[in-house]
Amino acid sequence: MPRIKADTIADHVAQQRAAVLAAAVRLFTTRGYHEVSLADVAAEVGLARSSVYRYVPDKLHLLVEWYRDAVPRTIAAWEAAVAGDASPAERAKRWADTYRAWAASPEHQLVTPLTESLSQLDDAERSEILTLHRTMMEVVARVVADAGIPPAEVRGTVDLLTGATLGAGRAEARLGRPDPALRARLHTLIDALLDPAA
């Protein structure tokens, strides 16, 4: 019988599940999602491959679990970035800096295989992922609305901001370093979109 490493079986299961997810994220971000198998994840944690199925049905669901964990953390960081009485443009710049840093991180690369695999999830899981994404985007949508952008144009403006910010983060990830000139151009774009005096 496997040794229990917690006070209760429920705590043990939670700890093992967290260890499996942490190992998966570590391996996915260092080797690439498609290069890692469930057997690799199991070996990283010190489990038999069959034991991983106690925690997730397949490799894709490790991405689902990661996203469920990442989105609340991301929302908290974005909410902190846009808090305060600064102008909407300044608050959007703080949000963009936070998002750009996440987009440049190895962890953010996991969004792509998750998005590409949405059709493999059941309707409830797919709906959950899309709802989590919308909830994140609502943070910046409120800032855009505060800038006086007409309601019918808020979503398109959010798409412009997120596309430019994501692109800046990916460019910095490719460079392997911050790019102050790119950040300055991103801030200029935000001023043009949200600051009527710019």
C-alpha positions in Angstrom: 0.0 0.0 0.0 1.4 3.4 -0.9 2.6 5.6 1.9 0.4 8.4 2.9 2.3 11.7 3.2 -0.4 13.8 4.8 -2.8 13.8 7.9 -5.7 12.5 5.9 -6.2 10.6 2.6 -8.0 13.7 1.2 -5.0 15.9 2.0 -2.7 13.2 0.5 -4.7 13.2 -2.7 -4.7 17.0 -2.9 -0.9 17.1 -2.3 -0.3 14.4 -5.0 -2.6 16.2 -7.4 -0.7 19.5 -6.9 2.6 17.7 -7.3 1.5 16.1 -10.6 0.3 19.5 -11.9 3.5 21.3 -10.8 5.6 18.6 -12.5 3.6 18.8 -15.7 3.9 22.6 -15.9 7.6 22.4 -15.2 8.1 19.8 -18.0 5.7 21.4 -20.4 7.5 24.8 -20.1 11.0 23.4 -20.3 10.6 20.7 -23.0 7.3 21.7 -24.7 3.8 20.3 -24.2 4.0 18.0 -27.2 7.3 16.5 -26.2 6.1 15.4 -22.7 4.1 12.3 -22.0 2.1 11.3 -19.0 4.8 8.7 -18.2 7.3 11.6 -18.1 5.1 13.5 -15.6 4.6 10.4 -13.5 8.4 9.8 -13.4 9.0 13.4 -12.4 6.7 12.9 -9.4 7.9 9.4 -8.6 4.6 7.7 -9.5 3.7 4.8 -11.8 2.2 6.1 -15.0 -1.1 4.4 -14.1 -1.2 6.4 -10.9 -1.5 9.7 -12.7 -4.9 8.6 -14.0 -6.2 9.0 -10.4 -5.7 12.7 -10.8 -6.4 13.5 -14.5 -7.9 11.4 -17.4 -5.2 12.5 -19.9 -2.4 15.0 -20.7 -4.8 17.7 -22.0 -6.6 17.8 -18.6 -3.3 18.8 -17.0 -3.5 22.0 -19.2 -7.1 22.4 -18.1 -6.1 22.1 -14.4 -3.2 24.6 -15.1 -5.6 27.1 -16.6 -8.1 26.8 -13.8 -5.2 27.6 -11.4 -3.6 30.3 -13.6 -6.6 32.5 -14.4 -7.5 33.5 -10.8 -3.9 34.4 -10.1 -3.8 36.4 -13.4 -7.0 38.2 -12.6 -5.7 39.1 -9.1 -2.5 40.6 -10.7 -4.5 42.5 -13.3 -7.0 43.8 -10.7 -4.1 45.1 -8.7 -2.5 46.7 -11.8 -5.7 48.6 -12.7 -6.6 49.7 -9.2 -6.5 53.3 -8.1 -7.5 56.7 -9.4 -5.1 57.1 -12.3 -6.5 57.8 -15.7 -7.8 54.9 -17.7 -4.9 55.1 -20.1 -2.4 54.9 -17.2 -4.3 52.0 -15.6 -4.3 50.3 -19.0 -0.6 50.7 -19.3 -0.1 49.1 -15.9 -2.4 46.2 -17.0 -0.4 45.9 -20.3 2.9 45.7 -18.4 1.5 43.0 -16.2 0.0 41.0 -19.2 3.2 41.6 -21.3 5.3 40.1 -18.5 3.1 37.0 -18.3 3.0 36.7 -22.1 6.8 36.7 -22.1 7.0 33.9 -19.5 7.5 30.2 -20.3 4.2 29.4 -18.5 2.1 31.5 -21.0 3.2 29.2 -23.8 0.8 26.6 -22.4 -2.2 28.7 -23.6 -1.5 27.7 -27.3 -1.8 23.9 -26.9 -4.9 24.4 -24.7 -6.5 26.7 -27.3 -5.7 24.3 -30.1 -7.2 21.4 -28.1 -10.5 23.0 -27.1 -12.5 20.9 -29.5 -11.3 17.8 -27.7 -12.9 18.9 -24.4 -16.5 18.2 -23.6 -19.0 21.1 -23.8 -18.9 21.9 -20.1 -15.1 22.0 -20.0 -14.9 24.1 -23.1 -17.5 26.5 -21.8 -15.6 26.7 -18.5 -12.3 27.6 -20.3 -14.0 30.2 -22.4 -15.7 31.7 -19.4 -12.4 31.9 -17.5 -10.9 33.8 -20.5 -13.9 36.2 -20.7 -13.6 36.9 -16.9 -9.9 37.8 -17.4 -10.8 40.2 -20.3 -13.5 41.9 -18.2 -10.7 43.4 -16.1 -9.4 45.4 -19.0 -12.8 45.9 -20.5 -13.9 47.9 -17.4 -10.8 50.2 -17.9 -11.6 50.7 -21.6 -15.2 51.6 -20.6 -13.9 54.0 -18.0 -12.0 55.8 -20.8 -15.4 56.7 -22.4 -15.2 54.2 -25.3 -18.7 53.6 -26.6 -20.1 50.3 -25.4 -20.3 48.9 -28.9 -16.6 49.5 -29.4 -15.3 48.2 -26.0 -14.8 44.6 -27.2 -12.9 45.6 -30.3 -10.7 48.0 -28.3 -10.0 45.2 -25.8 -9.0 43.0 -28.7 -6.7 45.6 -30.1 -5.0 46.1 -26.7 -4.7 42.4 -25.9 -3.4 41.6 -29.4 -0.7 44.3 -29.2 0.2 43.4 -25.6 0.4 39.7 -26.4 2.6 40.5 -29.4 4.9 42.6 -27.3 5.2 39.8 -24.8 6.0 37.2 -27.4 8.6 39.5 -29.0 10.3 39.9 -25.7 10.2 36.2 -25.1 11.9 35.6 -28.5 14.5 38.3 -27.6 15.0 36.8 -24.2 15.2 40.2 -22.6 13.0 43.3 -22.0 12.7 45.7 -25.0 12.2 49.3 -23.6 11.5 50.7 -27.1 8.8 48.1 -27.7 7.2 48.9 -24.4 7.3 52.6 -25.2 5.5 52.0 -28.5 2.9 49.9 -26.7 2.3 52.7 -24.2 1.9 55.2 -27.1 -0.7 52.9 -28.7 -2.6 52.8 -25.4 -2.6 56.6 -25.2 -3.8 56.8 -28.8 -6.7 54.4 -28.0 -7.7 55.6 -24.6 -6.5 59.1 -23.9 -8.4 61.7 -26.0 -5.7 64.3 -25.1 -2.9 62.2 -26.5 
